[in-house]
Amino acid sequence: MQTILVIGTVHSMMPEHQQELENLFRVLNPDQILIEISPEDVQRENFKDYPQEMTYAYYWAKIQGKRVNGFDASMDILDIAVSDDMKRQLESEAGHLIAIVNWKYLNKTDTEIYRRLSLLTERMIDKEKNRQRQETMLQNIQKQLIPRGKILILTGSFHLPFFQKNLKNALFPLSRELF
């Protein structure tokens, strides 16, 4: 039997939430972890431009003897029409919203805060490039899924609606309950 679990993260959550993330890994006890790092960079262990929680998940899986794979698509999805000043302003607004809640709360995609963060993010990105990136991420995931066992997909919370729509059999354990 194959069980797919999807957890959203906030890319600025580490190191203060490292223990929460580790506890979640221990409770879920996955056989495989898929992280939002490109497959090529996972093979090379090249993590310099990736969020700390993804790197942490990689090393945790390795130490625990778990299979770990990357699924990100290396694409710049920022809208070139967005100025640096506008980007800083939007990131600041997003940061204020994120500070209001715990990172696990952002797994609840039906909340007002999540909707507001999504709107801010959407103002910064090229929608077509983002669609291409997410489709490639999904393809990378599908290529690497183990046929049996518990699989944990760790991704930025912004991608959760896409995965909810496209991974029909996946479970989203933090979308309703908080650990």
N, C-alpha and C positions, 0 to 999 in steps of 0.2 A: 504494500500500500504506500502511496506517495501522498505526503501532506505538505502543502506549501503555505508558509507563513510570511506575511509582509509587514515590516516595521518601518515607519518613517522616522527620519532623524532631522535635526537642525544642524546645519554644517558648522555652527559656532558653539556647539554644546560641550565640547571637551576643553579642558580636562575635568571641569567641575561635576560632570555627570557620568564619569567613567565607571564608578561603582554601580550606579543604577543600570548602566548598559551591561556590565559584567553579570550582575544578578539576573538580568533578563535572559542573557545567553545561557546561564546555568539552569534557570527554570525551564526554558524552552528546549534545551539540550538538542540542538539540531545535528543532523548527520552531515549536512552541507550548509555552508554560508555563501551566499552570492552578494558581492559588495559592489558599490557604485565606483568602481575603478576599472579602467579598460582592461580587457583580457591580456593585451600585450604588456601593459605596465605591471600587472600582477605577476606575469611570468618573469619579468626583469626585476621585480621588487622595487620598482621605481614609483615611490609614493610622494615625492616632494610637492606636487601641486594638488594633492587631494585632501579632503577633510580628515581630521584626526580620528574621528570615530570609525571611518572606513579602514584606516591603517590599523587601529586598535583591534578591530574585528578580525582582520587578517592574521595578526600575530596571536590573538587569543585562539583562533581556530587551529593554527599550526601547533601551538603548545598543547592543545587538547587532542591533537590527532584527528581533527575534523577536515573534511575536504573543503577547500575554499577556492572560489573562482570569481573573476571580475566580469562585469557585464556592461560597463559604461561605454558610450560612444564618444570618442574624442572629437567634439565639435564645439565651436564657439557659437552659442545661440543668442548672444547679446545683439540687440537691434543697433545697427551702426548709426541710426538717426538719433539715438539717445546720447546726449552730451555727458561728459564726465560729471559736471555739476548736477545734472538731473539724476544721474545714477547714484551719486553720493546722497542726494536728498531722498530718493526712494529707498535706498539701503538704510538710511537713518530712520525713516518712518517704519520700515519693516523691523528694524532692531528694537524700536520702542514697543511694538506689538508683541514681539517674541519675548521681551522681558516681562510681560504681564503674565505669561503662562509657562508651565513646565513643558519641555520638549515632547513629552508623551501626549500632552493635550492636543498637539498639532497632528496627531493621527486621527483626530475626529474631524473629518472633512466637511461635516454639516454644521459647523459652528460659525458664528459671525466673525470671530477673529481669523479663522482659517480663510474665509471668503475675502476678508480685507487684505490679508497677506497675499493671496492669489492674485487679486487685482493689482496690487503693487508690483508683484513679480511680472505679471503679464505686460505691464507698461515698459519693462526693460528688455523683453526678449522678442526675437523674430519668431513669430508663431509657426511659420513653415519649417524653419530650422529646428525648432523645438519638436515639432511633429516627427521630423526625420530622425532626430536623436532618440526620441522615445520608441519609435518603431525599431530602430537598430538595437536599443537596449533590450526590448522584448525578444527580438530574434536571438540575441546573445544569451539571454536567460534560457530560452527554449532549447538551444543547442547544448547547454551544459547541465540541465536538470538530471539528477540521478533518478533512475526509474523507481526506486523504492526508498522509503525513509522520510525523515523530517527535514525539510529544506527551509532555511531562513533567508529571505531576500531583504537586505538592508539598503534603503534608498532615501534620498531626501524627501521630506514630506510633500513637497510640491508635486512629486510624481505619483502620489497615491491615487488620485482619481483615474489616471490613465491605467494603472495596474488593476484597480477595482473593476474597470470596464473590460480589460483584456485578459486578465487571469481569472476566469470564471470560477474555478475550483479553489482559489486561494482563500485563506483566512487572514483576517486583519485583526489580530488579537487586541491591539490597543485602540481600536476604533470605538469600542463601547466601554470597556473596563480599563482601569488603570492598575498596573502592577504595583 
